[in-house]
């Protein structure tokens, strides 16, 4: 699915060279760049922010290495967790339909000063491959 002109101009959906170098040392298992995605906040509270329901679209990327899951949107990281981290099990992965993968979590599980549900989704043809890869790693 095409991304916006501004996203392409500022390379918001691409993996930056310095991050790619680090990820390659961790052995990239699967990746997808320039994908459309969305972040949904439900009953979300953080210092200076309160959302009953808010959804934002973005262009970003998602990468699974032998060590971590990394996803970036808006030019910043929205998911960055090591597989061996105790809280990695709190990151739920779902395929709501073909070509869509969603990661969801309670904000309070990862930040003491936040609450509410956060859903980060990606529209990618590799959605099923991402789920298989993550399931194999977690087994």
Secondary structure, DSSP 4 states (H G I P E B T S, - for coil): ----HHHHHTTTTSPPHHHHHHHHHT-EEEEEEEEEEEEEEEEEEETTEEEEEEEEEEEEEEEEESSEEEEEETTEEEEEEETTSGGGGGSEEEEEETTEEEEEEEHHHH-TT-EEEEEEEEE-TTHHHHHHHHHHHH-
